[in-house]
Amino acid sequence: MTARVFHLALAHFEAARRLPNLPEGHPARRLHGHGFLVRLRAELPAGWASPGVEEDALKAALAHCIEPLDHRDLNTLLPTPSDENLARWVRDRLALPGRACVGIQSRHDQGVDLDGVGHAHLWRRFRFESAHRLPNVPPGHPCGRMHGHGFEVILHADQDRDDRGVDGDQLAALWAPLHAELHQTCLNDIPGLENPTSELLARWIWVRLASELPGLSWVTVQETATAGCHFDGLHYRIWKEQRFEAALCLRHAPAGDARRRLHGHSYLLRLHLTAPLDQVLGWTLDYGEVKRLFQPLYVRLDHHRLDLLDGVESADPGGLARWIREHIQTDLPELDRIDLYPTPDHGVSLCWGKLGPALPV
């Protein structure tokens, strides 16, 4: 399937606001402030920026766009500066060609993502601490031993699919009974979670909440800092993160650009995979197996000069993501998306799956 390249940019601003739409007595009706994070994912046409440096141009455009928001009373710009309304303001002001997804995060555990058709997905992050073991894994597999995690769960609610509307407090109220069941216990002892993989836990949460939350669009379960699962009621998607250190020259950067010189980055690589659920093991793929299969390619990337790798046409993020796909797709046919961040505030997402890129942005 033809791959699509989405360019990614992140930016921050500090601002104050009041939310007059909330009930009387709610603390957010008072003037307060946040350190906001803005995420942008855009599919840009050829020629929008110099080849190989599109993410930097997008990052600059985003920084210019949000400059009026920084250190500002947001109510002087918007009557109700909610996360959703701020995301729509940013998207409209950017006016990028093609589809763009914009995310606003006002707290470490809450935000809104606008998808490619303009639907607003409110999300809230929760955490619980529990033990579990996976009883169906092969003998000797570490997950067969009793162990534990600090699990994180993100609930995503599509505001356009629920006429009642929903806010973060309502998501928290819906989550509270589940937290009481899941926190500080052994998950294997809970009916329906006898084999508590990330995928089956995500499905268990979905089944518990779907009738009470018609707008539920995604359940995300993350059991470690580097791996997790998305479930949308039908499809399971997992991801596995790795980091590597490397040097490069961007030979196609504009004349006089410092990136034509030898320099380097600490890269974040995120591999996304979509596959049916294994009815015995209860997962799509073993996170450890994904890491093992990627290891030979990882060795070629880590502590090397990327523009000298055989077959690399350009060491910009898009060129590297294509090179990685070409060299891993035989070993990981379930792979359908690669995110590559040279720095924390810009990167690319190369997607070729039938379902398109998942939220969050």
C-alpha positions in Angstrom: 0.0 0.0 0.0 1.2 3.5 -0.8 2.8 5.2 2.2 1.7 8.6 3.4 4.1 11.0 5.1 2.7 13.1 8.0 5.0 15.8 9.4 4.9 16.3 13.1 5.6 19.5 15.2 5.2 20.4 18.9 5.2 23.7 20.6 4.4 25.1 24.1 2.8 28.3 25.4 1.9 29.6 28.9 -1.5 31.3 29.3 -4.4 32.1 31.7 -8.1 31.4 31.1 -11.5 31.0 32.7 -14.1 28.5 31.4 -17.5 30.0 32.0 -19.3 27.0 30.4 -18.5 24.8 33.5 -21.0 24.5 36.4 -21.1 27.1 39.1 -18.4 26.4 41.7 -16.1 24.5 39.4 -12.5 25.7 40.0 -11.8 26.2 36.3 -14.4 29.0 36.2 -11.9 31.1 38.1 -8.9 32.7 36.4 -6.1 30.1 36.3 -3.2 29.1 34.1 -1.6 26.2 32.3 1.5 25.3 30.4 -0.2 24.2 27.2 1.3 21.7 24.7 0.3 21.9 21.0 0.8 18.9 18.8 0.4 19.1 15.0 0.3 16.3 12.4 0.0 17.5 8.8 0.1 15.8 5.4 1.9 18.5 3.3 1.9 18.8 -0.5 5.2 18.5 -2.4 6.9 21.9 -2.6 5.4 23.3 0.6 8.9 23.5 2.0 12.4 22.7 1.0 12.8 18.9 0.7 14.1 17.3 3.9 13.4 20.2 6.2 9.6 20.2 6.1 9.3 19.5 9.8 11.3 22.6 10.7 9.2 24.7 8.4 6.1 23.3 10.1 7.5 23.9 13.5 8.2 27.5 12.6 4.7 28.0 11.2 3.2 26.5 14.4 5.4 28.7 16.7 4.3 31.8 14.7 0.6 30.7 14.9 0.5 30.3 18.7 2.6 33.4 19.5 -0.5 35.5 20.2 -1.5 32.9 22.8 1.6 33.0 24.9 1.4 34.8 28.3 -2.1 35.9 27.4 -5.5 36.0 29.0 -7.1 33.6 26.5 -10.6 34.9 27.3 -9.6 38.1 25.5 -9.3 36.0 22.3 -12.1 33.4 22.8 -15.2 33.7 25.0 -14.7 30.0 26.0 -11.1 29.0 25.5 -11.5 25.3 26.1 -9.0 22.8 24.8 -11.3 22.0 21.9 -11.9 25.7 21.0 -8.1 26.4 21.2 -7.4 23.5 18.9 -9.9 24.8 16.4 -8.4 28.3 16.6 -4.9 26.9 16.0 -6.1 24.8 13.0 -8.0 27.6 11.4 -5.2 30.2 11.9 -2.6 27.8 10.5 -4.7 27.2 7.4 -2.4 24.4 6.1 -3.0 22.8 2.8 -4.4 19.3 3.1 -5.6 17.6 6.3 -4.1 18.5 9.6 -4.7 17.0 13.1 -4.2 19.4 16.0 -3.9 18.4 19.6 -4.1 20.7 22.7 -2.9 19.3 26.0 -3.6 21.6 29.0 -2.6 19.2 31.7 -0.3 16.2 31.9 -3.4 13.9 32.0 -5.9 15.7 29.7 -6.3 17.2 26.3 -8.2 17.3 23.0 -7.3 16.0 19.6 -9.0 17.2 16.4 -8.9 14.4 13.8 -8.6 14.9 10.1 -12.3 15.5 9.6 -12.6 18.0 12.5 -14.0 15.7 15.2 -12.9 16.6 18.7 -11.6 13.7 20.8 -11.4 14.6 24.4 -8.9 12.4 26.3 -8.0 11.8 29.9 -5.2 9.7 31.3 -5.5 7.4 34.4 -3.1 5.2 36.3 -3.3 2.1 38.4 -0.8 -0.2 40.0 -1.4 -3.9 39.7 0.2 -7.4 39.4 -0.4 -9.9 36.6 1.0 -12.8 34.8 0.2 -14.2 31.3 -0.7 -17.9 31.7 -0.6 -18.9 28.1 2.9 -17.8 27.0 5.5 -20.4 26.3 7.6 -21.9 29.2 10.4 -19.5 30.2 8.8 -16.4 28.9 9.3 -13.6 31.5 5.6 -12.5 31.3 4.6 -16.0 32.5 6.0 -15.1 36.0 4.0 -13.1 38.4 5.1 -9.4 38.1 3.5 -6.0 38.1 3.2 -2.6 36.3 2.1 0.9 36.8 -0.5 0.8 34.1 -1.7 3.9 32.3 -5.0 4.1 30.5 -6.2 6.8 28.2 -9.9 7.2 27.4 -10.8 9.0 24.2 -14.3 10.4 23.6 -15.5 11.7 20.2 -17.6 14.8 21.1 -19.3 14.6 17.7 -20.7 11.1 18.4 -22.3 12.0 21.7 -25.0 14.7 21.7 -24.7 15.0 25.5 -21.1 16.2 25.4 -18.6 15.0 27.9 -15.8 16.7 29.9 -12.8 15.4 31.8 -14.6 15.3 35.1 -17.2 13.0 33.5 -14.5 10.7 32.1 -13.0 10.6 35.6 -16.4 9.7 37.2 -16.9 6.9 34.6 -13.4 5.6 35.3 -13.6 5.6 39.1 -15.5 2.2 39.5 -13.0 0.6 37.1 -10.0 2.0 39.1 -11.5 0.6 42.3 -11.5 -2.9 40.7 -8.1 -2.7 39.0 -5.9 -0.8 41.4 -3.6 -2.7 43.8 -4.8 -6.1 42.9 -3.9 -9.1 40.8 -5.6 -8.6 37.4 -5.8 -12.4 36.8 -8.3 -12.6 39.7 -10.8 -10.3 37.9 -13.5 -12.1 35.9 -12.7 -11.6 32.2 -9.1 -10.8 32.8 -7.7 -14.3 33.5 -5.2 -13.6 30.7 -4.6 -9.9 31.2 -2.6 -8.8 28.1 -2.7 -5.1 27.1 -5.1 -6.0 24.3 -7.6 -7.9 26.4 -7.4 -5.3 29.2 -8.2 -2.6 26.6 -11.2 -4.7 25.4 -12.4 -5.3 28.9 -12.4 -1.6 29.6 -14.1 -0.9 26.3 -16.9 -3.3 27.1 -17.4 -1.8 30.6 -17.6 1.8 29.3 -19.1 1.7 25.8 -22.8 1.7 26.9 -22.3 4.6 29.3 -20.0 6.5 26.9 -21.5 6.5 23.4 -18.7 8.7 22.1 -15.9 6.3 23.3 -13.5 6.3 20.3 -10.3 4.7 21.7 -9.0 2.9 24.7 -5.2 3.1 25.1 -3.4 0.8 27.6 0.3 1.3 28.3 1.9 -1.2 30.6 5.5 0.0 30.2 7.2 3.3 29.2 8.0 1.9 25.8 5.0 -0.2 24.7 1.2 0.0 24.6 -2.0 -0.9 22.8 -4.9 1.0 21.2 -8.4 -0.5 20.8 -11.3 1.2 18.9 -13.9 -1.5 19.5 -12.9 -3.5 16.4 -9.2 -3.1 15.8 -6.1 -3.7 17.9 -3.0 -1.7 17.3 0.2 -1.9 19.3 3.4 0.2 19.4 6.9 -0.4 20.6 9.4 2.5 21.2 13.2 2.4 20.9 15.8 5.2 21.1 19.1 5.4 19.2 22.0 7.9 18.9 23.3 8.8 15.5 25.1 11.3 13.3 24.2 12.7 9.9 24.6 15.4 7.2 21.5 16.7 5.4 23.0 17.1 1.9 19.6 18.3 0.5 19.2 21.1 3.1 19.1 24.6 1.6 22.5 26.2 0.8 24.0 27.8 4.0 21.8 25.7 6.3 23.8 24.4 9.3 22.3 21.0 8.9 24.5 20.4 5.8 27.3 20.1 8.3 27.9 16.9 10.3 25.7 16.9 13.4 23.7 14.4 15.4 20.5 13.6 17.2 19.0 11.4 20.0 16.2 9.7 18.0 12.9 8.4 19.3 11.5 5.6 17.0 8.0 4.2 17.5 6.9 1.1 15.6 3.1 0.7 15.1 1.6 -2.7 14.2 -1.9 -3.9 13.5 -2.9 -7.5 13.6 -5.7 -9.8 14.6 -5.9 -11.0 18.2 -4.2 -14.4 18.8 -7.1 -16.3 20.4 -4.7 -18.4 22.6 -2.0 -15.9 23.6 -4.5 -13.0 23.9 -2.2 -10.5 22.1 -1.6 -9.3 18.6 2.2 -9.6 18.8 4.6 -10.0 21.7 6.3 -6.7 22.4 9.5 -8.5 23.2 9.4 -10.3 19.8 8.9 -7.0 18.0 12.0 -5.7 19.7 13.9 -8.9 18.9 13.0 -8.8 15.2 14.0 -5.1 15.0 17.3 -5.6 16.8 19.5 -6.3 13.6 18.3 -3.1 12.1 18.7 -1.2 15.4 22.3 -2.2 15.5 22.8 -0.6 12.0 21.2 2.7 13.2 22.6 3.2 16.7 25.9 5.0 17.0 26.3 5.3 13.3 26.4 7.9 10.6 22.9 7.7 9.0 23.6 9.4 5.6 26.3 6.8 4.9 24.0 3.8 5.3 23.7 1.8 2.2 20.5 2.8 0.3 19.7 6.0 2.3 18.9 8.7 -0.3 18.5 11.4 2.3 18.9 11.2 6.1 16.0 13.5 6.8 13.3 11.9 9.0 11.1 11.0 6.1 13.9 9.4 4.1 15.1 7.4 7.2 11.5 6.2 7.9 11.2 4.9 4.4 14.6 3.2 4.6 13.6 1.6 7.9 10.3 0.3 6.4 12.1 -1.1 3.4 14.5 -3.1 5.6 12.0 -4.4 8.2 8.8 -5.0 6.4 9.7 -8.7 5.6 10.4 -9.5 9.2 7.5 -7.4 10.6 4.7 -7.6 8.0 2.2 -6.3 10.6 4.0 -3.0 10.7 1.9 -0.2 9.3 3.3 3.0 10.7 6.7 4.4 11.8 7.1 7.5 13.9 10.6 9.0 13.9 11.5 12.0 16.1 15.1 13.5 15.7 14.2 15.9 18.5 11.3 16.1 21.0 9.5 18.8 19.0 9.5 17.6 15.4 9.4 14.4 13.4 7.5 12.4 10.8 4.9 9.6 10.8 5.1 7.2 7.8 1.7 5.4 7.5 0.6 2.8 5.0 -2.1 0.8 6.8 -5.7 0.5 5.6 -7.0 2.2 8.7 -4.9 5.4 8.6 -3.0 6.8 11.6 -4.6 6.4 15.0 -5.1 9.1 17.5 -3.7 10.6 19.7 -1.8 13.0 17.6 
